[in-house]
């Protein structure tokens, strides 16, 4: 590609089963189809390969988010659109990632996939809500562990009120509006 690509990190935060990853992969496909360089930093893959050994304490969750934020900023600074569908339940952890991007002069957008816990529990993509209800696990974000929703995200997606395609289109429109795609 002869034109310098503008990179950016798009962090999709929300409860488990909110639709973050589904929206991220839908958008990634659209952007790749337009010729953009795109990476999706999936939270489950990161936990397996980059953050193996970390648990789900507040400290471990913070460390995981900072690792992901570091990799995202590095890629974005090198012209990649980085889509990060990761819960990141604590505002201070997300703020630290945003601050790092700001210090490096790298574009960063925070997107809240604002799906109500009742809808997420019905979707239960990974069976986590069922396991929590059965007492098999504890510390489920938004149920018996905190989730601090963003107060003023760059975009709030109500995924339970629109299709995946509509959600991805809204996010694509934000990238255009911000001059990032």
N, C-alpha and C positions, 0 to 999 in steps of 0.2 A: 504494500500500500504506500503510495507516494505522499499522501497527505498525512500530517501528524494527527493522530487520533487523540481526542481528549478523553482521558480516563476519569472515572468517578467511582465512588463506593456508594451503593444503595443498600442500606441496612433495613431489612424487613423484620420488624419485631412484632411479637404477638404471642398469644397462648399456644400450647401444644395443640395441633390439629386446626389451627386458625386458617391455614391455607397459604402460609408463607412460601414454602418450597414449591408448591404447585404453581403459584403466581410467578415466582422467580424463574422456573424453567420455561414457562410460557413466554415470558418477556425475553429470556435468553435466546429462544428460538427465533423470535421476531427480529431481535437486534442482529443476530448472526446472519439472518436472511438479508439484512440490509448492508452486510459487510463489516459490521463492528466486531472488534475483538472483545469477547465476553468470557468471564469465568463465574461459575456459581460455587461459592464456598458453603457447602451444605453442612449444617451443624453436626449431623450424625457422622459424616465422613471425617470431619475435623476431629471430633472426639475420638474416633478410632485411630487416626494416623498422627495427628499433631498434639492432641491432648490426652493420649492414653495415660491412664493412671490417675487422672483427676476425678474427684468425686463430684458431688452436687452441693457441697457446703457453699456458703456465700463467697468465701475466699477462693475456692476452686472455680466457681462460676465466673468470678471476676477475672481470674487468671486466664481462663478459656476465652473469654470475650476479648481480653487484651491481646492474646496471641492471634486470634482471628483478625482483630483490627489492624495489627501490625502487618500481616500478610496482605490484607485488603488494600491498605494504603500503599504498600510497595508495588502491588500490581497496578493500582489506579494511577500512581505516579508515573508508570511506564505505559500509559495509554490504553489500559484495559478497563472495560465496564465491569465492575465487580458487584455481583448480586449476592447479598449475604442474608439468607433466610435463617436467622438464629434468634432464639427467644430473647436472650440478653435481658433477664428480668429486672435488673437494677438500673435505675436512671444514672447513678454515678458511674457505672461501668460504661454505659453508652456515651455519656458525656466525655469521659476520658478518651474514648476512641474518636469522637468528633473533634475534640481539642487537638489530638495528634494530627488529624487530617488538616485542620486549620493551620497549625504550626508549620506543616510541610507545604501548604498552599495547594492541597489536593481537595477536589470537590467531594462533598459528603452529603448524602441525603438520608434522612430518617423517615421511614414509612411505617406507620402503625397499621397492621392488619388487625382491625378492631372487631374481632368475632366474639360474641358473648360466650362465656364458659358453657352455657347450656347447649349451644350449637356445637362447640368443640367436643363436648362430652358425647353428643350423639354421633358425630363423625368418627371420633376415637380411632384415627388412622392406625396408630401403633398399639392400641389396646391399653394405653396407660391409665385412662380414666376408669376402666373396668378393674384393672389391677389395684388401683388406689381404693376404689369402693369396696373391693374384696379384702382390703387390708394387706395385700401382698407387697405394696410399695408405699412409701411416704415421701413427702417433699415434692409433690407434684405442683409445678408452677401454676398459680391461679386457683388452686384448690386448698392445699394445706401448706403451701409455700408462697411467699409474696410475688406479685407481679406489679411493677410500677409502670403503668401506662405512660407513654410520652404525653407531656402537657401540650406541646405545640410542635408536632411532627411536620415535616415538609408536605406530607400527604397522609390522609387517613383513609384506609380502604375498608368498607363495610362488606366483607367477602360473602356474608350470608344474605346480602341483598342484591348481589350482582354476580354475573358469571365470571369464571376465571379469565375469559377473553376480555371482558369489560374491565376487570381489575388490572390486567396487564396493559390494556390500552390507556387507562388513566395514568399509570406509572410511566408509560412511554410518552404521553403528553407532557408530564412533568419534566422529563429529561429534555424534551424539545424546548419547553418554556424556559428552562434554566440554561439553554445553550449547550447541552451536554450530549446531544444526539441529533 
